[in-house]
């Protein structure tokens, strides 16, 4: 089973930046598809960004041009660089891993999340 631990959240003013980190277990981390999602109370969890094992990235329209997802396969780490933060970015941010198991089955794993609050 993949273990995920997020860090780097906090309280910042609009226009500032934060860098979130996700530490993952696994000897085949480089094969995982990794993503960042966020959720606010009463709303569904939404995709923020995804990076595949081939370093293909996908972003939600709301964060394009402001957020960057990246990975370091040597350290089993995934990052989310968040620039020009807006109040609407306030949410709990979760790290997700998707792995391929026996017979091609897909498995999803989630971290516990880290809170990001943007307020003046």
LOMIFI-909099 format. One record per residue: residue number from 0; residue in one letter; x, y, z of N, C-alpha, C, O, CB in turn. Coordinates in pm, 1 decimal. Glycine has a CB too. Example, Ala and Ser with C-alpha at 12.3 -4.5 7.8 and 13.67 -1.06 7.14 Angstrom:
2
   resi   resn       n_xx       n_yy       n_zz      ca_xx      ca_yy      ca_zz       c_xx       c_yy       c_zz       o_xx       o_yy       o_zz      cb_xx      cb_yy      cb_zz
      0      A     1319.0     -569.0      780.0     1230.0     -450.0      780.0     1320.0     -330.0      780.0     1423.6     -331.9      846.5     1130.8     -447.3      904.6
      1      S     1285.0     -225.0      708.0     1367.0     -106.0      714.0     1290.0        3.0      787.0     1340.9      113.8      803.9     1408.4      -59.8      572.5
***
This chain:
120
   resi   resn       n_xx       n_yy       n_zz      ca_xx      ca_yy      ca_zz       c_xx       c_yy       c_zz       o_xx       o_yy       o_zz      cb_xx      cb_yy      cb_zz
      0      X       82.4     -117.5        0.0        0.0        0.0        0.0       87.7      125.0        0.0      191.2      130.2       66.4      -94.2       -0.8      120.0
      1      X       44.2      225.0      -75.4      117.5      350.1      -85.8       78.7      442.2       28.9      -39.6      461.5       56.9       90.8      418.1     -221.4
      2      X      178.7      498.6       94.6      156.9      596.3      200.5      192.3      734.8      147.6      296.9      753.2       85.3      241.0      561.9      326.9
      3      X      105.0      831.9      172.7      123.7      967.9      124.1      113.3     1065.8      240.3       22.1     1056.0      322.3       20.3     1001.8       14.9
      4      X      206.2     1159.8      247.1      206.6     1259.7      352.7      228.2     1396.8      291.1      331.8     1422.1      229.6      315.5     1228.9      458.3
      5      X      130.0     1486.1      307.4      139.0     1621.4      254.5      195.6     1717.0      358.8      183.7     1694.3      479.2        1.8     1669.4      207.7
      6      X      257.1     1823.7      310.6      307.0     1928.4      398.2      317.4     2058.7      320.0      309.6     2058.9      197.2      444.0     1889.3      458.7
      7      X      335.0     2168.7      391.0      358.4     2296.6      327.2      241.6     2392.6      328.6      255.9     2506.5      284.3      398.0     2274.1      190.2
      8      X      126.5     2350.3      378.1       12.4     2439.1      383.3       30.0     2547.3      488.2      120.8     2541.7      571.2     -113.0     2360.8      410.6
      9      X      -58.6     2645.8      482.9      -51.7     2753.9      578.9     -143.2     2867.9      541.9     -226.3     2855.9      451.8       88.9     2803.4      591.1
     10      X     -127.5     2978.6      611.9     -205.6     3099.6      589.9     -118.6     3204.3      522.5      -14.4     3242.9      575.5     -262.8     3153.6      722.9
     11      X     -161.4     3250.3      405.2      -87.5     3352.7      332.9     -183.8     3455.3      274.9     -303.3     3429.2      260.7       -2.1     3289.8      221.6
     12      X     -130.4     3571.6      241.7     -210.4     3678.4      183.4     -227.5     3659.5       33.3     -143.5     3596.1      -30.6     -146.7     3813.4      212.0
     13      X     -334.6     3713.2      -24.0     -352.1     3705.0     -168.9     -230.8     3759.4     -243.0     -170.6     3858.9     -202.7     -477.1     3781.0     -211.4
     14      X     -196.3     3691.9     -352.4      -81.6     3731.1     -431.9       48.3     3665.1     -391.9      145.4     3669.1     -467.5      -65.3     3875.9     -424.8
     15      X       52.2     3604.6     -275.0      172.9     3536.7     -228.9      179.3     3394.7     -284.8       90.7     3352.0     -358.8      177.7     3533.8      -75.2
     16      X      284.2     3322.8     -248.9      307.6     3188.2     -300.1      324.0     3087.2     -188.5      364.3     3121.1      -77.3      429.7     3186.5     -388.6
     17      X      292.3     2963.0     -219.8      315.4     2849.4     -132.0      362.8     2732.2     -215.9      329.3     2721.3     -333.9      187.5     2812.7      -52.4
     18      X      440.8     2644.9     -154.4      484.4     2523.2     -220.0      444.1     2404.6     -133.4      492.9     2389.3      -21.5      637.8     2524.7     -245.5
     19      X      355.4     2321.3     -185.0      312.6     2201.4     -115.4      399.7     2083.7     -155.2      446.7     2075.6     -268.7      165.7     2171.6     -144.5
     20      X      420.9     1992.6      -61.5      500.4     1873.7      -86.9      421.3     1750.0      -49.2      340.8     1752.4       43.9      632.9     1878.9       -9.6
     21      X      444.6     1642.4     -121.7      383.6     1514.0      -93.2      491.5     1407.9      -98.3      553.9     1386.7     -202.3      269.1     1482.4     -192.8
     22      X      513.5     1341.4       13.6      610.5     1233.6       21.9      538.1     1100.8        6.9      440.1     1074.9       76.7      689.0     1239.1      155.2
     23      X      586.1     1016.5      -83.9      520.8      890.2     -114.1      613.6      773.0      -87.9      735.1      783.2     -105.2      473.5      888.2     -258.3
     24      X      555.6      662.6      -46.4      630.1      539.0      -31.7      625.2      461.8     -162.6      547.8      495.3     -252.3      574.3      454.2       84.6
     25      X      708.1      357.9     -173.4      704.0      271.5     -290.3      832.4      270.3     -369.7      890.8      374.8     -398.6      592.9      312.4     -378.4
     26      X      875.5      151.1     -404.6      997.4      135.5     -482.9      975.4      161.7     -631.0     1071.5      175.8     -706.7     1052.9       -2.9     -463.9
     27      X      850.2      168.4     -672.5      818.4      196.0     -812.5      742.1      326.9     -825.1      652.9      339.8     -909.0      736.9       81.1     -873.3
     28      X      777.4      423.9     -741.4      712.1      554.0     -741.6      711.5      616.5     -880.6      615.8      683.8     -918.7      780.6      647.1     -643.2
     29      X      818.1      594.2     -955.6      828.6      656.1    -1086.6      718.4      611.9    -1182.7      695.7      677.9    -1284.0      962.5      625.1    -1146.2
     30      X      650.3      502.8    -1153.1      541.9      454.5    -1237.5      405.1      507.7    -1194.7      307.0      489.0    -1266.7      540.1      304.0    -1236.5
     31      X      396.9      573.3    -1079.3      268.3      622.1    -1029.8      224.8      746.3    -1105.6      307.4      829.1    -1143.9      276.2      652.0     -880.0
     32      X       95.5      758.4    -1126.7       37.8      886.1    -1163.2        5.6      959.6    -1034.3      -59.5      904.1     -945.8      -89.1      868.8    -1253.1
     33      X       50.4     1083.8    -1022.8       34.3     1161.1     -900.0      -49.8     1284.8     -926.7      -42.5     1345.1    -1033.7      171.2     1200.8     -842.0
     34      X     -129.1     1321.1     -827.8     -213.5     1438.1     -845.0     -236.1     1514.8     -717.1     -216.4     1463.9     -606.7     -344.2     1397.8     -901.6
     35      X     -278.0     1638.9     -734.7     -322.2     1723.4     -624.5     -469.0     1756.6     -644.7     -511.1     1793.7     -754.2     -236.6     1852.9     -614.7
     36      X     -546.0     1743.0     -538.3     -686.8     1777.2     -536.4     -712.4     1870.8     -420.1     -630.6     1880.8     -328.7     -775.1     1650.9     -526.5
     37      X     -825.2     1939.2     -423.1     -859.6     2026.3     -311.5    -1008.4     2018.0     -282.4    -1089.1     1985.2     -369.4     -818.8     2171.3     -341.1
     38      X    -1042.5     2048.4     -158.4    -1181.0     2038.2     -115.5    -1211.5     2143.2       -9.4    -1132.1     2166.4       81.7    -1210.6     1897.7      -61.9
     39      X    -1327.7     2206.1      -22.9    -1378.8     2297.8       77.9    -1506.2     2238.9      135.5    -1571.4     2158.5       68.9    -1404.5     2439.5       18.3
     40      X    -1543.9     2276.3      257.6    -1663.5     2219.3      319.1    -1787.6     2237.1      233.1    -1814.8     2346.4      183.4    -1686.5     2281.8      454.2
     41      X    -1862.4     2128.8      216.0    -1985.7     2133.8      140.3    -1970.4     2125.6       -9.7    -2070.0     2131.5      -81.9    -2056.1     2255.5      173.0
     42      X    -1848.0     2112.2      -58.7    -1824.6     2103.9     -201.8    -1749.2     1975.6     -235.0    -1675.9     1923.2     -151.1    -1746.7     2226.9     -251.2
     43      X    -1766.7     1924.5     -357.5    -1693.6     1803.8     -397.1    -1544.1     1829.3     -407.8    -1500.0     1941.3     -433.9    -1746.4     1751.4     -529.8
     44      X    -1468.7     1725.0     -387.4    -1325.4     1735.1     -408.1    -1298.9     1754.2     -557.5    -1357.8     1685.0     -640.4    -1251.9     1608.9     -353.5
     45      X    -1210.9     1847.6     -591.5    -1185.2     1877.8     -731.2    -1038.4     1860.7     -766.3     -949.3     1880.7     -683.7    -1230.0     2018.4     -763.2
     46      X    -1016.5     1823.4     -890.6     -881.4     1809.8     -942.3     -814.5     1945.7     -951.2     -874.8     2042.4     -997.8     -882.5     1741.6    -1079.1
     47      X     -690.8     1952.8     -906.9     -608.8     2072.3     -922.9     -504.9     2049.8    -1031.7     -495.1     2128.3    -1126.0     -540.7     2110.0     -790.2
     48      X     -427.2     1942.5    -1018.5     -321.8     1913.6    -1114.6     -284.2     1766.7    -1107.6     -295.6     1703.9    -1002.3     -198.8     2002.0    -1089.1
     49      X     -239.1     1712.0    -1220.4     -195.2     1573.4    -1229.6      -65.9     1567.8    -1308.3      -48.1     1641.7    -1405.1     -303.5     1484.5    -1295.2
     50      X       23.9     1480.6    -1267.2      144.0     1453.3    -1344.3      157.8     1301.8    -1358.3      150.3     1228.9    -1259.4      270.6     1516.1    -1276.8
     51      X      177.8     1255.1    -1480.7      189.7     1112.5    -1506.8      333.4     1066.6    -1490.7      423.5     1146.7    -1465.7      139.1     1079.2    -1646.5
     52      X      353.3      936.2    -1505.3      488.3      881.4    -1499.8      574.1      932.2    -1614.5      696.9      932.4    -1605.5      483.5      729.9    -1502.1
     53      X      510.2      974.9    -1721.6      581.3     1032.0    -1835.0      594.6     1182.8    -1828.4      636.8     1245.4    -1925.6      512.6      994.4    -1961.2
     54      X      559.3     1242.3    -1715.1      569.8     1386.3    -1690.5      471.9     1468.7    -1772.8      494.5     1587.5    -1795.8      709.7     1432.7    -1719.3
     55      X      363.9     1406.8    -1816.9      255.5     1482.5    -1876.4      174.6     1546.2    -1764.1      141.2     1479.4    -1666.3      166.0     1392.1    -1966.3
     56      X      142.9     1674.3    -1777.3       70.7     1746.3    -1672.7      -65.0     1793.2    -1720.9      -84.8     1822.1    -1838.9      151.9     1864.8    -1624.4
     57      X     -157.4     1800.2    -1627.5     -292.3     1848.9    -1652.0     -331.2     1939.7    -1536.7     -302.3     1909.3    -1420.9     -393.7     1731.3    -1668.0
     58      X     -397.3     2052.3    -1567.9     -436.1     2149.0    -1466.2     -581.9     2186.8    -1478.9     -637.8     2189.6    -1588.6     -349.8     2272.9    -1475.2
     59      X     -642.4     2215.5    -1366.2     -774.5     2274.9    -1367.5     -765.3     2413.9    -1429.2     -665.1     2483.3    -1412.1     -834.2     2281.0    -1224.8
     60      X     -869.6     2454.4    -1500.7     -868.9     2585.2    -1564.5     -845.3     2697.6    -1464.0     -782.2     2798.2    -1496.5     -999.7     2607.9    -1637.6
     61      X     -895.0     2680.8    -1344.0     -886.1     2784.9    -1243.2     -743.8     2810.9    -1194.2     -716.9     2915.4    -1135.0     -972.5     2748.9    -1127.4
     62      X     -652.2     2716.4    -1218.6     -516.2     2733.1    -1168.8     -411.9     2739.1    -1279.0     -293.7     2758.1    -1250.3     -482.8     2621.7    -1075.5
     63      X     -452.3     2723.6    -1403.6     -357.8     2727.8    -1515.0     -282.6     2860.8    -1516.7     -341.9     2967.9    -1503.6     -431.0     2706.0    -1648.7
     64      X     -152.2     2851.3    -1533.1      -69.3     2970.1    -1535.4      -24.1     3015.7    -1399.3       64.7     3100.3    -1388.9     -141.5     3079.3    -1601.2
     65      X      -83.1     2961.7    -1294.2      -46.7     3000.7    -1158.3       17.8     2886.3    -1079.9      110.0     2908.8    -1001.5     -169.2     3050.2    -1084.6
     66      X      -30.4     2764.0    -1101.1       19.3     2647.5    -1027.6      104.0     2559.9    -1119.1       80.4     2552.9    -1239.7      -97.8     2565.9     -968.5
     67      X      202.5     2493.6    -1060.2      286.6     2400.2    -1133.0      305.7     2273.8    -1050.3      347.4     2280.5     -934.7      422.7     2464.2    -1167.6
     68      X      275.4     2158.9    -1109.3      299.4     2031.2    -1043.6      429.0     1972.9    -1097.9      457.9     1983.4    -1217.1      180.3     1932.9    -1065.3
     69      X      506.3     1911.7    -1010.1      631.3     1849.6    -1051.3      659.6     1730.1     -961.8      598.5     1714.2     -856.1      748.0     1951.0    -1046.3
     70      X      752.7     1646.7    -1004.9      787.2     1528.7     -926.4      936.9     1506.2     -927.9     1006.4     1543.5    -1022.4      714.5     1405.0     -979.5
     71      X      985.2     1444.4     -821.4     1123.7     1404.2     -809.7     1121.9     1254.9     -779.6     1099.4     1213.6     -665.8     1200.2     1486.6     -698.4
     72      X     1145.8     1174.9     -882.3     1136.1     1029.9     -865.7     1246.0      973.3     -776.2     1227.4      869.2     -713.3     1141.4      962.4    -1000.7
     73      X     1359.5     1040.9     -770.4     1467.1      996.0     -683.6     1434.0     1010.1     -536.5     1484.1      934.0     -453.6     1591.8     1071.7     -714.1
     74      X     1349.6     1107.5     -503.4     1310.8     1133.0     -364.9     1170.1     1086.9     -333.2     1125.1     1101.8     -219.6     1323.0     1278.7     -334.8
     75      X     1099.9     1031.7     -429.8      959.3      993.5     -411.6      876.4     1111.9     -363.0      800.1     1100.7     -267.1      947.5      876.8     -312.0
     76      X      892.6     1225.5     -430.6      823.6     1347.4     -390.8      745.2     1406.4     -507.5      786.2     1396.8     -623.1      923.4     1449.8     -337.1
     77      X      632.6     1467.1     -474.9      553.6     1545.0     -568.6      531.0     1681.7     -506.3      508.8     1693.1     -385.8      418.0     1474.4     -602.7
     78      X      536.9     1785.3     -589.2      524.2     1921.8     -540.5      414.0     1995.6     -614.8      380.6     1963.1     -728.7      656.5     1996.1     -554.9
     79      X      359.2     2094.5     -548.3      265.5     2185.5     -611.7      309.0     2327.0     -577.7      290.0     2373.7     -465.4      118.5     2158.2     -565.8
     80      X      367.6     2394.9     -675.7      405.5     2534.1     -659.2      284.8     2620.4     -691.7      232.4     2615.1     -803.0      527.1     2570.9     -749.1
     81      X      241.1     2699.1     -596.1      122.1     2781.2     -610.8      162.5     2928.1     -603.4      208.3     2976.1     -499.7       16.6     2746.7     -501.9
     82      X      144.8     2998.5     -714.7      179.3     3139.6     -722.5       54.3     3224.0     -740.3      -50.4     3174.7     -782.4      277.3     3164.8     -837.1
     83      X       67.0     3351.7     -707.6      -44.7     3445.9     -721.4     -171.9     3388.4     -660.4     -276.3     3383.2     -725.5      -68.2     3480.6     -869.5
     84      X     -162.5     3346.4     -537.5     -275.5     3282.5     -470.6     -392.1     3377.9     -453.2     -374.4     3497.3     -429.2     -233.0     3228.6     -335.7
     85      X     -510.9     3322.9     -465.8     -634.8     3397.6     -454.7     -718.8     3341.2     -340.2     -701.4     3225.3     -302.6     -713.3     3393.5     -587.6
     86      X     -810.0     3421.7     -284.2     -894.4     3370.3     -176.1     -969.9     3243.7     -214.7     -991.9     3157.2     -129.9     -992.9     3476.1     -133.4
     87      X    -1009.8     3231.3     -340.0    -1082.2     3113.0     -383.5     -996.0     2987.1     -389.0    -1048.2     2877.6     -410.3    -1141.7     3138.1     -517.8
     88      X     -865.3     3001.4     -370.2     -777.4     2885.3     -360.7     -781.3     2822.6     -221.9     -725.9     2714.6     -201.4     -634.9     2924.6     -395.7
     89      X     -845.5     2888.5     -127.2     -855.8     2835.2        8.0     -925.2     2700.0        6.1    -1037.0     2687.9      -44.1     -931.3     2932.8       99.2
     90      X     -860.0     2599.0       60.3     -912.5     2463.0       60.9     -815.2     2372.6      134.3     -703.5     2412.3      167.6     -937.0     2411.8      -83.3
     91      X     -859.6     2250.8      158.8     -767.1     2149.0      204.3     -716.3     2076.4       80.3     -795.2     2030.1       -2.1     -834.9     2050.1      306.1
     92      X     -586.0     2066.9       67.6     -524.0     2008.5      -50.2     -477.4     1866.9      -20.7     -411.9     1841.2       80.3     -406.7     2094.6      -97.8
     93      X     -512.1     1775.6     -110.4     -482.2     1634.1      -93.1     -393.0     1582.3     -204.4     -407.0     1620.5     -320.5     -610.4     1553.4      -87.6
     94      X     -302.5     1495.8     -167.2     -216.8     1426.5     -261.8     -279.4     1291.7     -296.4     -333.1     1223.7     -209.0      -74.0     1408.3     -204.2
     95      X     -272.7     1253.5     -422.2     -330.8     1127.6     -468.6     -230.6     1050.9     -554.0     -156.3     1109.4     -632.8     -459.9     1153.6     -548.3
     96      X     -229.9      919.2     -536.8     -148.9      831.8     -619.9     -238.6      728.5     -685.7     -330.8      676.6     -622.8      -37.8      763.5     -537.1
     97      X     -212.0      698.9     -810.9     -280.3      592.4     -882.9     -175.4      493.5     -928.8      -79.4      529.8     -996.9     -362.9      647.7    -1003.4
     98      X     -194.7      367.3     -890.5      -97.9      263.6     -923.0     -165.5      149.8     -997.6     -287.3      132.9     -991.4      -30.0      211.3     -796.1
     99      X      -84.9       72.7    -1067.6     -131.9      -45.7    -1138.2      -88.0     -168.8    -1061.2       30.8     -187.7    -1035.1      -78.6      -49.4    -1284.1
    100      X     -183.7     -252.1    -1025.3     -153.9     -373.4     -951.8     -160.7     -496.5    -1038.6     -148.5     -488.6    -1160.9     -247.3     -387.9     -836.9
    101      X     -180.1     -609.7     -975.4     -188.2     -736.4    -1046.4     -302.8     -736.6    -1146.1     -409.9     -681.9    -1119.9     -204.3     -851.0     -948.1
    102      X     -279.2     -797.9    -1259.2     -380.7     -813.0    -1363.9     -431.9     -679.5    -1416.2     -542.0     -671.6    -1470.6     -496.8     -894.1    -1311.5
    103      X     -352.4     -575.5    -1399.9     -388.5     -446.2    -1453.8     -486.7     -366.0    -1371.2     -535.0     -262.8    -1417.7     -443.2     -464.3    -1586.2
    104      X     -518.0     -409.3    -1251.0     -611.0     -335.8    -1165.8     -550.8     -202.6    -1122.8     -430.4     -193.2    -1098.5     -648.7     -419.3    -1042.7
    105      X     -634.7      -99.7    -1113.4     -592.1       32.2    -1069.8     -628.7       53.4     -923.9     -736.1       13.3     -879.1     -654.9      141.3    -1157.4
    106      X     -537.8      117.1     -849.9     -559.6      146.6     -709.3     -533.8      293.8     -683.1     -439.5      351.5     -737.2     -470.0       59.4     -620.5
    107      X     -617.1      354.1     -600.6     -604.9      493.9     -564.2     -571.0      507.0     -416.2     -625.8      435.9     -331.9     -734.2      569.7     -597.0
    108      X     -480.2      598.6     -386.4     -439.8      625.1     -249.1     -442.6      774.9     -224.1     -409.7      854.1     -312.4     -299.4      567.3     -220.3
    109      X     -482.0      813.3     -103.2     -494.1      953.4      -66.0     -415.9      983.8       61.0     -408.1      901.3      152.0     -640.5      990.7      -47.5
    110      X     -358.7     1102.4       65.8     -301.1     1151.8      188.3     -407.9     1213.6      276.1     -525.2     1216.8      238.9     -191.7     1252.2      159.0
    111      X     -367.8     1262.9      392.9     -462.2     1322.6      486.5     -492.3     1468.5      456.2     -588.2     1524.1      509.8     -409.3     1310.8      625.7
    112      X     -412.5     1530.8      371.7     -437.1     1667.2      330.5     -360.8     1769.3      412.3     -314.4     1741.2      522.8     -581.8     1696.1      338.2
    113      X     -348.5     1889.2      355.4     -288.1     2001.9      424.2     -369.7     2126.7      392.2     -406.8     2150.0      277.2     -138.6     2019.8      382.9
    114      X     -396.9     2205.8      493.9     -485.9     2320.8      479.1     -411.9     2439.6      420.6     -302.3     2474.3      464.6     -547.5     2358.6      613.5
    115      X     -473.9     2501.7      320.1     -424.0     2625.1      260.7     -531.9     2731.1      275.9     -644.7     2712.3      230.5     -385.0     2604.9      110.3
    116      X     -497.9     2841.4      339.3     -591.7     2950.6      359.4     -532.7     3079.2      304.7     -423.3     3120.0      343.7     -627.1     2966.1      508.2
    117      X     -606.1     3143.1      213.7     -562.7     3267.5      151.8     -654.6     3378.6      200.1     -773.4     3380.2      168.1     -563.4     3257.2       -4.2
    118      X     -600.3     3469.5      275.8     -681.7     3575.3      333.7     -595.7     3695.7      368.2     -479.8     3682.3      407.4     -755.1     3524.9      458.1
    119      X     -654.3     3812.8      353.0     -588.4     3935.4      393.4     -636.0     3981.3      530.4     -590.3     4084.2      580.3     -612.4     4044.0      290.7
***
